[in-house]
């Protein structure tokens, strides 16, 4: 039963992310509960996490998973184990809006 719920959430998250076309992601199909996401090269996922949190969306910046000397900053993780299926699409839409705002600010520099 839990596996079925997680598979459904994973599928809904995959579709929502694909709709926005801003992300490259990978997810484990067996036993995983999160997506590992690569954002655009200019993206600082630490800043994204802070801004997304203000919009009620929690992500985990990925820099902590790399060597500390020069980690890439555009990776983050999205977990789907603790969120109801009906909240995934709206959350990804808010996350995409935050990334779009950050992109607009980046292009104005």
N, CA, C and O atoms as a printed pandas DataFrame, in Angstrom:
     atom_number atom_name residue_name chain_id  residue_number  x_coord  y_coord  z_coord
0              1         N          UNK        A               1    0.817   -1.200    0.000
1              2        CA          UNK        A               1    0.000    0.000    0.000
2              3         C          UNK        A               1    0.865    1.272    0.000
3              4         O          UNK        A               1    0.623    2.188   -0.785
4              5         N          UNK        A               2    1.865    1.323    0.875
5              6        CA          UNK        A               2    2.757    2.479    0.918
6              7         C          UNK        A               2    3.504    2.626   -0.403
7              8         O          UNK        A               2    3.647    3.734   -0.921
8              9         N          UNK        A               3    3.977    1.516   -0.941
9             10        CA          UNK        A               3    4.694    1.567   -2.212
10            11         C          UNK        A               3    3.810    2.155   -3.312
11            12         O          UNK        A               3    4.280    2.936   -4.138
12            13         N          UNK        A               4    2.544    1.781   -3.320
13            14        CA          UNK        A               4    1.604    2.302   -4.322
14            15         C          UNK        A               4    1.416    3.812   -4.163
15            16         O          UNK        A               4    1.394    4.549   -5.149
16            17         N          UNK        A               5    1.281    4.268   -2.906
17            18        CA          UNK        A               5    1.131    5.715   -2.664
18            19         C          UNK        A               5    2.372    6.478   -3.097
19            20         O          UNK        A               5    2.271    7.535   -3.720
20            21         N          UNK        A               6    3.542    5.945   -2.768
21            22        CA          UNK        A               6    4.780    6.619   -3.162
22            23         C          UNK        A               6    4.939    6.623   -4.680
23            24         O          UNK        A               6    5.379    7.621   -5.250
24            25         N          UNK        A               7    4.592    5.539   -5.331
25            26        CA          UNK        A               7    4.681    5.485   -6.796
26            27         C          UNK        A               7    3.746    6.505   -7.426
27            28         O          UNK        A               7    4.102    7.146   -8.415
28            29         N          UNK        A               8    2.557    6.661   -6.863
29            30        CA          UNK        A               8    1.611    7.652   -7.386
30            31         C          UNK        A               8    2.167    9.066   -7.199
31            32         O          UNK        A               8    2.101    9.884   -8.116
32            33         N          UNK        A               9    2.708    9.353   -6.026
33            34        CA          UNK        A               9    3.281   10.679   -5.768
34            35         C          UNK        A               9    4.469   10.949   -6.691
35            36         O          UNK        A               9    4.615   12.047   -7.228
36            37         N          UNK        A              10    5.309    9.937   -6.865
37            38        CA          UNK        A              10    6.462   10.092   -7.756
38            39         C          UNK        A              10    5.993   10.430   -9.163
39            40         O          UNK        A              10    6.561   11.306   -9.815
40            41         N          UNK        A              11    4.962    9.742   -9.634
41            42        CA          UNK        A              11    4.435    9.978  -10.969
42            43         C          UNK        A              11    3.859   11.387  -11.098
43            44         O          UNK        A              11    4.111   12.072  -12.090
44            45         N          UNK        A              12    3.095   11.816  -10.111
45            46        CA          UNK        A              12    2.509   13.163  -10.136
46            47         C          UNK        A              12    3.612   14.218  -10.118
47            48         O          UNK        A              12    3.528   15.218  -10.830
48            49         N          UNK        A              13    4.636   13.998   -9.312
49            50        CA          UNK        A              13    5.759   14.946   -9.261
50            51         C          UNK        A              13    6.481   14.995  -10.598
51            52         O          UNK        A              13    6.819   16.077  -11.080
52            53         N          UNK        A              14    6.721   13.840  -11.201
53            54        CA          UNK        A              14    7.390   13.789  -12.504
54            55         C          UNK        A              14    6.604   14.572  -13.554
55            56         O          UNK        A              14    7.184   15.350  -14.311
56            57         N          UNK        A              15    5.299   14.369  -13.602
57            58        CA          UNK        A              15    4.458   15.070  -14.571
58            59         C          UNK        A              15    4.491   16.576  -14.321
59            60         O          UNK        A              15    4.624   17.359  -15.261
60            61         N          UNK        A              16    4.372   16.982  -13.061
61            62        CA          UNK        A              16    4.379   18.414  -12.730
62            63         C          UNK        A              16    5.703   19.058  -13.130
63            64         O          UNK        A              16    5.716   20.167  -13.664
64            65         N          UNK        A              17    6.806   18.376  -12.877
65            66        CA          UNK        A              17    8.105   18.930  -13.231
66            67         C          UNK        A              17    8.276   18.994  -14.749
67            68         O          UNK        A              17    8.820   19.964  -15.276
68            69         N          UNK        A              18    7.816   17.973  -15.436
69            70        CA          UNK        A              18    7.902   17.966  -16.897
70            71         C          UNK        A              18    7.073   19.090  -17.515
71            72         O          UNK        A              18    7.468   19.668  -18.528
72            73         N          UNK        A              19    5.929   19.399  -16.913
73            74        CA          UNK        A              19    5.069   20.471  -17.423
74            75         C          UNK        A              19    5.777   21.813  -17.417
75            76         O          UNK        A              19    5.549   22.644  -18.295
76            77         N          UNK        A              20    6.628   22.024  -16.437
77            78        CA          UNK        A              20    7.317   23.309  -16.325
78            79         C          UNK        A              20    8.628   23.336  -17.098
79            80         O          UNK        A              20    9.159   24.415  -17.362
80            81         N          UNK        A              21    9.156   22.192  -17.461
81            82        CA          UNK        A              21   10.325   22.103  -18.323
82            83         C          UNK        A              21   11.558   22.849  -17.853
83            84         O          UNK        A              21   12.412   23.193  -18.669
84            85         N          UNK        A              22   11.672   23.106  -16.574
85            86        CA          UNK        A              22   12.804   23.879  -16.060
86            87         C          UNK        A              22   13.837   23.005  -15.374
87            88         O          UNK        A              22   14.881   23.498  -14.946
88            89         N          UNK        A              23   13.560   21.718  -15.265
89            90        CA          UNK        A              23   14.368   20.871  -14.418
90            91         C          UNK        A              23   14.874   19.652  -15.168
91            92         O          UNK        A              23   14.216   19.150  -16.080
92            93         N          UNK        A              24   16.043   19.184  -14.776
93            94        CA          UNK        A              24   16.534   17.870  -15.154
94            95         C          UNK        A              24   16.536   17.077  -13.859
95            96         O          UNK        A              24   17.120   17.515  -12.869
96            97         N          UNK        A              25   15.893   15.919  -13.851
97            98        CA          UNK        A              25   15.759   15.199  -12.601
98            99         C          UNK        A              25   15.929   13.702  -12.791
99           100         O          UNK        A              25   15.796   13.162  -13.889
100          101         N          UNK        A              26   16.222   13.069  -11.694
101          102        CA          UNK        A              26   16.315   11.616  -11.656
102          103         C          UNK        A              26   15.692   11.149  -10.355
103          104         O          UNK        A              26   15.833   11.805   -9.323
104          105         N          UNK        A              27   15.006   10.023  -10.401
105          106        CA          UNK        A              27   14.405    9.453   -9.206
106          107         C          UNK        A              27   14.591    7.952   -9.234
107          108         O          UNK        A              27   14.580    7.326  -10.294
108          109         N          UNK        A              28   14.761    7.388   -8.057
109          110        CA          UNK        A              28   14.816    5.945   -7.943
110          111         C          UNK        A              28   13.415    5.399   -8.145
111          112         O          UNK        A              28   12.454    5.936   -7.595
112          113         N          UNK        A              29   13.291    4.353   -8.915
113          114        CA          UNK        A              29   11.972    3.768   -9.144
114          115         C          UNK        A              29   11.645    2.692   -8.125
115          116         O          UNK        A              29   10.505    2.231   -8.063
116          117         N          UNK        A              30   12.615    2.285   -7.329
117          118        CA          UNK        A              30   12.386    1.240   -6.343
118          119         C          UNK        A              30   12.903    1.711   -4.990
119          120         O          UNK        A              30   14.111    1.728   -4.755
120          121         N          UNK        A              31   12.004    2.086   -4.115
121          122        CA          UNK        A              31   12.386    2.441   -2.759
122          123         C          UNK        A              31   12.782    3.877   -2.530
123          124         O          UNK        A              31   12.981    4.274   -1.382
124          125         N          UNK        A              32   12.904    4.662   -3.561
125          126        CA          UNK        A              32   13.287    6.055   -3.383
126          127         C          UNK        A              32   12.115    6.908   -2.957
127          128         O          UNK        A              32   10.959    6.555   -3.189
128          129         N          UNK        A              33   12.418    8.031   -2.335
129          130        CA          UNK        A              33   11.364    8.951   -1.897
130          131         C          UNK        A              33   11.671   10.390   -2.271
131          132         O          UNK        A              33   11.065   11.316   -1.730
132          133         N          UNK        A              34   12.609   10.587   -3.193
133          134        CA          UNK        A              34   12.930   11.956   -3.591
134          135         C          UNK        A              34   13.480   11.981   -5.014
135          136         O          UNK        A              34   13.916   10.967   -5.558
136          137         N          UNK        A              35   13.443   13.164   -5.585
137          138        CA          UNK        A              35   14.058   13.432   -6.880
138          139         C          UNK        A              35   15.321   14.236   -6.636
139          140         O          UNK        A              35   15.338   15.139   -5.799
140          141         N          UNK        A              36   16.357   13.916   -7.352
141          142        CA          UNK        A              36   17.597   14.677   -7.367
142          143         C          UNK        A              36   17.489   15.569   -8.586
143          144         O          UNK        A              36   17.393   15.068   -9.706
144          145         N          UNK        A              37   17.502   16.880   -8.397
145          146        CA          UNK        A              37   17.208   17.831   -9.458
146          147         C          UNK        A              37   18.428   18.679   -9.782
147          148         O          UNK        A              37   19.121   19.164   -8.887
148          149         N          UNK        A              38   18.680   18.850  -11.072
149          150        CA          UNK        A              38   19.717   19.766  -11.533
150          151         C          UNK        A              38   19.013   20.962  -12.134
151          152         O          UNK        A              38   18.295   20.839  -13.126
152          153         N          UNK        A              39   19.222   22.126  -11.527
153          154        CA          UNK        A              39   18.657   23.359  -12.046
154          155         C          UNK        A              39   19.590   23.986  -13.060
155          156         O          UNK        A              39   20.667   23.453  -13.329
156          157         N          UNK        A              40   19.187   25.116  -13.627
157          158        CA          UNK        A              40   20.046   25.824  -14.571
158          159         C          UNK        A              40   21.396   26.174  -13.919
159          160         O          UNK        A              40   21.489   26.305  -12.698
160          161         N          UNK        A              41   22.417   26.318  -14.736
161          162        CA          UNK        A              41   23.775   26.559  -14.223
162          163         C          UNK        A              41   23.863   27.796  -13.327
163          164         O          UNK        A              41   24.656   27.810  -12.386
164          165         N          UNK        A              42   23.077   28.820  -13.595
165          166        CA          UNK        A              42   23.145   30.061  -12.833
166          167         C          UNK        A              42   22.448   29.956  -11.471
167          168         O          UNK        A              42   22.607   30.840  -10.630
168          169         N          UNK        A              43   21.688   28.900  -11.249
169          170        CA          UNK        A              43   20.854   28.781  -10.058
170          171         C          UNK        A              43   21.673   28.475   -8.806
171          172         O          UNK        A              43   22.529   27.591   -8.819
172          173         N          UNK        A              44   21.411   29.200   -7.741
173          174        CA          UNK        A              44   21.955   28.896   -6.419
174          175         C          UNK        A              44   20.812   28.270   -5.617
175          176         O          UNK        A              44   19.904   28.974   -5.175
176          177         N          UNK        A              45   20.856   26.956   -5.430
177          178        CA          UNK        A              45   19.764   26.239   -4.769
178          179         C          UNK        A              45   19.611   26.639   -3.305
179          180         O          UNK        A              45   18.541   26.450   -2.727
180          181         N          UNK        A              46   20.657   27.188   -2.700
181          182        CA          UNK        A              46   20.529   27.662   -1.317
182          183         C          UNK        A              46   19.585   28.867   -1.280
183          184         O          UNK        A              46   18.728   28.964   -0.401
184          185         N          UNK        A              47   19.749   29.773   -2.233
185          186        CA          UNK        A              47   18.850   30.921   -2.327
186          187         C          UNK        A              47   17.454   30.467   -2.726
187          188         O          UNK        A              47   16.459   30.969   -2.203
188          189         N          UNK        A              48   17.381   29.514   -3.654
189          190        CA          UNK        A              48   16.083   28.970   -4.063
190          191         C          UNK        A              48   15.358   28.373   -2.867
191          192         O          UNK        A              48   14.157   28.590   -2.707
192          193         N          UNK        A              49   16.055   27.633   -2.034
193          194        CA          UNK        A              49   15.430   27.018   -0.861
194          195         C          UNK        A              49   14.841   28.071    0.068
195          196         O          UNK        A              49   13.735   27.904    0.582
196          197         N          UNK        A              50   15.579   29.152    0.282
197          198        CA          UNK        A              50   15.095   30.219    1.165
198          199         C          UNK        A              50   13.859   30.897    0.573
199          200         O          UNK        A              50   12.878   31.135    1.279
200          201         N          UNK        A              51   13.908   31.202   -0.704
201          202        CA          UNK        A              51   12.765   31.860   -1.357
202          203         C          UNK        A              51   11.556   30.926   -1.464
203          204         O          UNK        A              51   10.416   31.349   -1.275
204          205         N          UNK        A              52   11.816   29.666   -1.766
205          206        CA          UNK        A              52   10.728   28.695   -1.878
206          207         C          UNK        A              52   10.051   28.489   -0.521
207          208         O          UNK        A              52    8.830   28.354   -0.449
208          209         N          UNK        A              53   10.833   28.466    0.539
209          210        CA          UNK        A              53   10.279   28.303    1.886
210          211         C          UNK        A              53    9.266   29.404    2.175
211          212         O          UNK        A              53    8.236   29.152    2.800
212          213         N          UNK        A              54    9.553   30.628    1.722
213          214        CA          UNK        A              54    8.619   31.736    1.905
214          215         C          UNK        A              54    7.296   31.480    1.195
215          216         O          UNK        A              54    6.271   32.045    1.574
216          217         N          UNK        A              55    7.309   30.635    0.170
217          218        CA          UNK        A              55    6.109   30.294   -0.594
218          219         C          UNK        A              55    5.496   28.966   -0.126
219          220         O          UNK        A              55    4.565   28.455   -0.749
220          221         N          UNK        A              56    6.017   28.418    0.961
221          222        CA          UNK        A              56    5.485   27.181    1.511
222          223         C          UNK        A              56    5.986   25.914    0.844
223          224         O          UNK        A              56    5.377   24.853    0.984
224          225         N          UNK        A              57    7.108   26.019    0.110
225          226        CA          UNK        A              57    7.677   24.865   -0.582
226          227         C          UNK        A              57    9.051   24.584    0.017
227          228         O          UNK        A              57    9.905   25.469    0.086
228          229         N          UNK        A              58    9.252   23.336    0.450
229          230        CA          UNK        A              58   10.525   22.964    1.054
230          231         C          UNK        A              58   11.324   22.104    0.089
231          232         O          UNK        A              58   10.827   21.111   -0.442
232          233         N          UNK        A              59   12.571   22.501   -0.127
233          234        CA          UNK        A              59   13.515   21.719   -0.921
234          235         C          UNK        A              59   14.793   21.601   -0.108
235          236         O          UNK        A              59   14.988   22.328    0.866
236          237         N          UNK        A              60   15.655   20.692   -0.507
237          238        CA          UNK        A              60   16.927   20.515    0.167
238          239         C          UNK        A              60   18.055   20.871   -0.797
239          240         O          UNK        A              60   18.272   20.155   -1.774
240          241         N          UNK        A              61   18.785   21.975   -0.540
241          242        CA          UNK        A              61   19.901   22.319   -1.414
242          243         C          UNK        A              61   20.894   21.163   -1.477
243          244         O          UNK        A              61   21.131   20.487   -0.476
244          245         N          UNK        A              62   21.465   20.942   -2.638
245          246        CA          UNK        A              62   22.322   19.786   -2.846
246          247         C          UNK        A              62   23.792   19.993   -2.578
247          248         O          UNK        A              62   24.552   19.025   -2.591
248          249         N          UNK        A              63   24.226   21.225   -2.334
249          250        CA          UNK        A              63   25.657   21.464   -2.173
250          251         C          UNK        A              63   26.267   20.648   -1.042
251          252         O          UNK        A              63   27.452   20.319   -1.097
252          253         N          UNK        A              64   25.491   20.316   -0.024
253          254        CA          UNK        A              64   26.014   19.558    1.118
254          255         C          UNK        A              64   26.373   18.121    0.747
255          256         O          UNK        A              64   27.044   17.440    1.523
256          257         N          UNK        A              65   25.946   17.650   -0.413
257          258        CA          UNK        A              65   26.230   16.291   -0.845
258          259         C          UNK        A              65   27.490   16.198   -1.709
259          260         O          UNK        A              65   27.859   15.113   -2.157
260          261         N          UNK        A              66   28.144   17.327   -1.940
261          262        CA          UNK        A              66   29.352   17.369   -2.758
262          263         C          UNK        A              66   30.555   17.727   -1.901
263          264         O          UNK        A              66   30.411   18.127   -0.746
264          265         N          UNK        A              67   31.738   17.582   -2.475
265          266        CA          UNK        A              67   32.969   17.972   -1.785
266          267         C          UNK        A              67   32.856   19.444   -1.411
267          268         O          UNK        A              67   32.461   20.261   -2.243
268          269         N          UNK        A              68   33.196   19.797   -0.172
269          270        CA          UNK        A              68   32.953   21.166    0.295
270          271         C          UNK        A              68   33.817   22.245   -0.342
271          272         O          UNK        A              68   33.498   23.426   -0.205
272          273         N          UNK        A              69   34.898   21.890   -1.034
273          274        CA          UNK        A              69   35.774   22.918   -1.588
274          275         C          UNK        A              69   35.120   23.730   -2.702
275          276         O          UNK        A              69   35.294   24.947   -2.760
276          277         N          UNK        A              70   34.383   23.085   -3.572
277          278        CA          UNK        A              70   33.787   23.799   -4.700
278          279         C          UNK        A              70   32.524   23.060   -5.183
279          280         O          UNK        A              70   32.486   22.570   -6.311
280          281         N          UNK        A              71   31.508   22.985   -4.335
281          282        CA          UNK        A              71   30.322   22.217   -4.722
282          283         C          UNK        A              71   29.493   22.958   -5.769
283          284         O          UNK        A              71   29.430   24.188   -5.751
284          285         N          UNK        A              72   28.863   22.229   -6.673
285          286        CA          UNK        A              72   27.925   22.890   -7.575
286          287         C          UNK        A              72   26.728   23.363   -6.753
287          288         O          UNK        A              72   26.289   22.679   -5.828
288          289         N          UNK        A              73   26.216   24.518   -7.093
289          290        CA          UNK        A              73   25.138   25.105   -6.296
290          291         C          UNK        A              73   23.765   24.926   -6.934
291          292         O          UNK        A              73   22.761   25.317   -6.338
292          293         N          UNK        A              74   23.696   24.353   -8.116
293          294        CA          UNK        A              74   22.424   24.292   -8.833
294          295         C          UNK        A              74   21.696   22.955   -8.671
295          296         O          UNK        A              74   20.761   22.670   -9.420
296          297         N          UNK        A              75   22.109   22.136   -7.707
297          298        CA          UNK        A              75   21.427   20.868   -7.444
298          299         C          UNK        A              75   20.586   20.966   -6.175
299          300         O          UNK        A              75   20.952   21.653   -5.221
300          301         N          UNK        A              76   19.442   20.260   -6.182
301          302        CA          UNK        A              76   18.627   20.169   -4.978
302          303         C          UNK        A              76   17.801   18.893   -5.013
303          304         O          UNK        A              76   17.656   18.249   -6.053
304          305         N          UNK        A              77   17.261   18.543   -3.839
305          306        CA          UNK        A              77   16.418   17.356   -3.744
306          307         C          UNK        A              77   15.000   17.756   -3.403
307          308         O          UNK        A              77   14.761   18.677   -2.621
308          309         N          UNK        A              78   14.063   17.039   -4.010
309          310        CA          UNK        A              78   12.639   17.196   -3.725
310          311         C          UNK        A              78   12.125   15.859   -3.202
311          312         O          UNK        A              78   12.179   14.851   -3.907
312          313         N          UNK        A              79   11.641   15.849   -2.000
313          314        CA          UNK        A              79   11.075   14.634   -1.435
314          315         C          UNK        A              79    9.571   14.615   -1.692
315          316         O          UNK        A              79    8.919   15.660   -1.702
316          317         N          UNK        A              80    9.035   13.433   -1.897
317          318        CA          UNK        A              80    7.590   13.304   -2.103
318          319         C          UNK        A              80    6.944   12.351   -1.104
319          320         O          UNK        A              80    5.778   11.988   -1.266
320          321         N          UNK        A              81    7.671   11.947   -0.091
321          322        CA          UNK        A              81    7.123   10.974    0.848
322          323         C          UNK        A              81    6.169   11.586    1.870
323          324         O          UNK        A              81    5.297   10.888    2.388
324          325         N          UNK        A              82    6.312   12.856    2.165
325          326        CA          UNK        A              82    5.524   13.463    3.245
326          327         C          UNK        A              82    4.542   14.519    2.752
327          328         O          UNK        A              82    4.092   15.359    3.531
328          329         N          UNK        A              83    4.208   14.485    1.473
329          330        CA          UNK        A              83    3.287   15.476    0.932
330          331         C          UNK        A              83    2.137   14.759    0.238
331          332         O          UNK        A              83    2.343   13.752   -0.439
332          333         N          UNK        A              84    0.939   15.275    0.406
333          334        CA          UNK        A              84   -0.203   14.644   -0.243
334          335         C          UNK        A              84   -0.151   14.917   -1.749
335          336         O          UNK        A              84    0.338   15.954   -2.197
336          337         N          UNK        A              85   -0.655   13.979   -2.492
337          338        CA          UNK        A              85   -0.594   14.040   -3.955
338          339         C          UNK        A              85   -1.191   15.325   -4.502
339          340         O          UNK        A              85   -0.656   15.896   -5.453
340          341         N          UNK        A              86   -2.289   15.790   -3.922
341          342        CA          UNK        A              86   -2.964   16.982   -4.451
342          343         C          UNK        A              86   -2.184   18.274   -4.221
343          344         O          UNK        A              86   -2.521   19.301   -4.809
344          345         N          UNK        A              87   -1.162   18.246   -3.391
345          346        CA          UNK        A              87   -0.370   19.447   -3.135
346          347         C          UNK        A              87    0.889   19.511   -3.987
347          348         O          UNK        A              87    1.568   20.538   -4.008
348          349         N          UNK        A              88    1.210   18.436   -4.685
349          350        CA          UNK        A              88    2.456   18.390   -5.460
350          351         C          UNK        A              88    2.429   19.361   -6.627
351          352         O          UNK        A              88    3.352   20.162   -6.770
352          353         N          UNK        A              89    1.411   19.316   -7.460
353          354        CA          UNK        A              89    1.326   20.199   -8.627
354          355         C          UNK        A              89    1.404   21.672   -8.263
355          356         O          UNK        A              89    2.213   22.400   -8.838
356          357         N          UNK        A              90    0.580   22.134   -7.318
357          358        CA          UNK        A              90    0.665   23.538   -6.918
358          359         C          UNK        A              90    2.029   23.913   -6.336
359          360         O          UNK        A              90    2.508   25.027   -6.547
360          361         N          UNK        A              91    2.649   22.993   -5.611
361          362        CA          UNK        A              91    3.972   23.275   -5.049
362          363         C          UNK        A              91    5.026   23.427   -6.127
363          364         O          UNK        A              91    5.877   24.314   -6.049
364          365         N          UNK        A              92    4.976   22.576   -7.123
365          366        CA          UNK        A              92    5.937   22.680   -8.230
366          367         C          UNK        A              92    5.684   23.961   -9.015
367          368         O          UNK        A              92    6.633   24.596   -9.475
368          369         N          UNK        A              93    4.435   24.346   -9.174
369          370        CA          UNK        A              93    4.131   25.611   -9.861
370          371         C          UNK        A              93    4.720   26.789   -9.089
371          372         O          UNK        A              93    5.275   27.706   -9.696
372          373         N          UNK        A              94    4.609   26.777   -7.767
373          374        CA          UNK        A              94    5.199   27.862   -6.965
374          375         C          UNK        A              94    6.720   27.834   -7.050
375          376         O          UNK        A              94    7.357   28.884   -7.135
376          377         N          UNK        A              95    7.307   26.635   -7.028
377          378        CA          UNK        A              95    8.754   26.526   -7.155
378          379         C          UNK        A              95    9.227   27.054   -8.505
379          380         O          UNK        A              95   10.222   27.774   -8.575
380          381         N          UNK        A              96    8.524   26.702   -9.569
381          382        CA          UNK        A              96    8.871   27.194  -10.905
382          383         C          UNK        A              96    8.745   28.714  -10.976
383          384         O          UNK        A              96    9.556   29.372  -11.626
384          385         N          UNK        A              97    7.735   29.275  -10.314
385          386        CA          UNK        A              97    7.567   30.735  -10.301
386          387         C          UNK        A              97    8.739   31.407   -9.585
387          388         O          UNK        A              97    9.214   32.456  -10.019
388          389         N          UNK        A              98    9.199   30.810   -8.502
389          390        CA          UNK        A              98   10.350   31.364   -7.781
390          391         C          UNK        A              98   11.589   31.315   -8.670
391          392         O          UNK        A              98   12.350   32.280   -8.731
392          393         N          UNK        A              99   11.788   30.204   -9.352
393          394        CA          UNK        A              99   12.945   30.092  -10.251
394          395         C          UNK        A              99   12.838   31.122  -11.370
395          396         O          UNK        A              99   13.838   31.728  -11.755
396          397         N          UNK        A             100   11.645   31.321  -11.887
397          398        CA          UNK        A             100   11.458   32.318  -12.940
398          399         C          UNK        A             100   11.783   33.724  -12.429
399          400         O          UNK        A             100   12.409   34.512  -13.137
400          401         N          UNK        A             101   11.364   34.036  -11.213
401          402        CA          UNK        A             101   11.696   35.339  -10.612
402          403         C          UNK        A             101   13.203   35.494  -10.469
403          404         O          UNK        A             101   13.758   36.557  -10.751
404          405         N          UNK        A             102   13.856   34.430  -10.032
405          406        CA          UNK        A             102   15.308   34.476   -9.879
406          407         C          UNK        A             102   15.989   34.645  -11.234
407          408         O          UNK        A             102   16.993   35.349  -11.343
408          409         N          UNK        A             103   15.448   34.007  -12.257
409          410        CA          UNK        A             103   16.010   34.131  -13.613
410          411         C          UNK        A             103   15.849   35.560  -14.114
411          412         O          UNK        A             103   16.769   36.118  -14.713
412          413         N          UNK        A             104   14.688   36.150  -13.872
413          414        CA          UNK        A             104   14.470   37.543  -14.302
414          415         C          UNK        A             104   15.461   38.475  -13.600
415          416         O          UNK        A             104   16.031   39.366  -14.229
416          417         N          UNK        A             105   15.660   38.270  -12.314
417          418        CA          UNK        A             105   16.607   39.099  -11.551
418          419         C          UNK        A             105   18.023   38.888  -12.082
419          420         O          UNK        A             105   18.799   39.839  -12.176
420          421         N          UNK        A             106   18.358   37.661  -12.425
421          422        CA          UNK        A             106   19.682   37.334  -12.966
422          423         C          UNK        A             106   19.920   38.056  -14.293
423          424         O          UNK        A             106   21.016   38.559  -14.545
424          425         N          UNK        A             107   18.902   38.103  -15.128
425          426        CA          UNK        A             107   19.067   38.738  -16.436
426          427         C          UNK        A             107   19.096   40.259  -16.345
427          428         O          UNK        A             107   19.536   40.928  -17.281
428          429         N          UNK        A             108   18.634   40.807  -15.234
429          430        CA          UNK        A             108   18.669   42.261  -15.047
430          431         C          UNK        A             108   19.994   42.753  -14.472
431          432         O          UNK        A             108   20.201   43.956  -14.318
432          433         N          UNK        A             109   20.879   41.832  -14.161
433          434        CA          UNK        A             109   22.191   42.227  -13.585
434          435         C          UNK        A             109   23.128   42.661  -14.671
435          436         O          UNK        A             109   24.269   43.028  -14.391
